Amino acid sequence: MKQLFKNFFTASLLAVLSCNTQRLVVGVSDAKKLETNKDSFIGKPLRKVLSEIKPTIKFVYGNPENNSGHVTGGTYLTFYFVTKEEGKNRISKNNIPTHVTINFQLEQKNDRKPLPVGGLTEWTKINTKEYGDMIILNIRVSGEN
């Protein structure tokens, strides 16, 4: 009975530890790791990158629906870890906040919803469901913490 309890405890502990795997981006200062490791994300869906980001995404801007004349080679989404207002204030002081821009492959039949004018003020699970299967073409990280 004691051995059975030890085995059960060990199995439970291993299960809990495996569920809490370390994310690539724990803090905003880790965002550059996405660009460094972009080869492991290119050709994969957006949700793979999103699962590696722990800091809250507070503002998203982009063109996921292929409806812009200036987009060549793919659509894009830019993820900010600051609010839109804080970002505007920092940009006016020439202090660009850290942001991750992800370019996607063009899709033959793209019926994705466009982002609202002015972007999204938060990223939700619904957004991940809508855009999470977009295939990554490139990742760029810019700005300062």
C-alpha positions in Angstrom: 0.0 0.0 0.0 2.9 2.3 0.9 4.6 1.6 -2.5 1.3 2.3 -4.3 1.0 5.7 -2.6 4.6 6.6 -3.4 4.1 5.7 -7.1 0.8 7.7 -7.2 2.5 10.7 -5.6 5.5 10.5 -8.0 3.3 10.3 -11.0 1.1 13.2 -9.9 4.2 15.3 -9.2 5.6 14.6 -12.7 2.2 15.4 -14.3 2.1 18.8 -12.5 5.6 19.7 -13.4 5.2 18.8 -17.0 2.1 21.0 -17.3 4.0 24.0 -16.0 6.7 24.1 -18.7 8.8 27.2 -18.9 7.7 29.8 -21.4 10.2 31.5 -23.7 9.0 35.0 -22.9 8.5 35.4 -19.2 9.0 39.2 -19.1 8.9 41.9 -21.7 12.7 42.0 -21.6 12.7 38.4 -23.0 10.8 39.4 -26.1 14.0 39.4 -28.2 14.1 35.6 -27.6 11.2 35.3 -30.1 13.3 36.9 -32.8 16.4 34.9 -31.9 14.4 31.6 -32.0 12.1 32.6 -34.9 13.3 29.6 -37.0 11.3 27.3 -34.6 8.1 29.4 -35.3 8.3 30.1 -39.0 5.8 27.9 -40.8 3.8 27.3 -37.6 0.5 28.8 -36.5 0.4 32.0 -34.5 -1.0 30.2 -31.4 2.4 28.5 -31.0 4.1 31.9 -30.5 1.2 33.1 -28.3 1.7 30.1 -26.0 5.3 31.2 -25.4 4.4 34.7 -24.3 3.5 35.2 -20.6 3.3 39.0 -20.3 -0.1 40.4 -21.0 -0.6 41.7 -24.5 -2.3 45.1 -24.0 -2.6 46.4 -27.5 -2.7 44.9 -31.0 -2.5 46.6 -34.3 -2.3 45.0 -37.8 -3.8 43.8 -41.0 -4.8 40.2 -40.7 -7.3 40.3 -43.6 -5.0 41.1 -46.6 -6.9 44.2 -47.5 -4.1 46.8 -47.6 -2.3 47.9 -50.7 1.0 48.3 -48.9 1.2 44.6 -47.7 3.5 42.5 -49.8 4.3 38.9 -49.0 1.9 38.6 -46.1 -0.3 40.2 -43.5 0.9 41.2 -40.1 -0.1 41.7 -36.4 1.9 43.9 -34.0 1.6 43.0 -30.3 2.4 45.6 -27.6 2.9 45.0 -23.9 1.7 48.5 -23.0 -1.7 50.2 -23.5 -2.3 52.3 -26.6 -2.2 55.5 -24.6 1.0 54.6 -22.8 2.5 53.6 -26.2 1.5 57.0 -27.7 3.0 58.9 -24.8 6.3 56.9 -25.0 6.5 57.3 -28.8 6.0 61.1 -28.5 9.1 61.1 -26.2 11.0 58.9 -28.8 10.9 55.9 -26.4 9.4 53.2 -28.5 7.9 50.4 -26.4 8.8 46.8 -27.0 6.6 45.3 -29.6 6.5 42.0 -31.6 5.6 42.2 -35.3 4.6 38.9 -36.9 4.2 38.6 -40.6 2.0 35.8 -42.1 1.7 34.0 -45.3 -1.0 35.3 -47.7 -4.0 33.0 -47.7 -5.9 32.1 -50.9 -9.3 32.5 -49.3 -9.0 35.0 -46.5 -12.3 35.6 -44.8 -10.8 36.9 -41.5 -12.3 39.7 -39.6 -10.4 43.0 -39.9 -9.2 44.5 -36.6 -11.2 47.5 -35.5 -9.9 50.9 -36.6 -7.3 51.8 -34.1 -6.5 48.2 -33.1 -7.5 45.9 -30.2 -7.1 47.1 -26.6 -6.6 43.6 -25.4 -5.9 40.1 -26.9 -8.5 37.5 -25.9 -9.0 33.8 -26.4 -11.6 34.7 -29.0 -8.9 36.5 -31.0 -6.6 33.5 -30.6 -9.4 31.3 -32.0 -10.0 33.7 -35.0 -6.3 34.4 -35.9 -4.4 31.6 -34.2 -4.1 29.4 -37.2 -2.4 32.0 -39.4 1.0 30.7 -40.6 4.0 32.7 -39.5 6.3 34.0 -42.2 8.6 36.3 -40.0 9.0 37.7 -36.5 10.6 41.0 -35.6 11.0 42.5 -32.2 11.6 46.3 -31.8 11.6 48.9 -29.1 12.7 49.1 -25.5 11.2 47.8 -22.3 
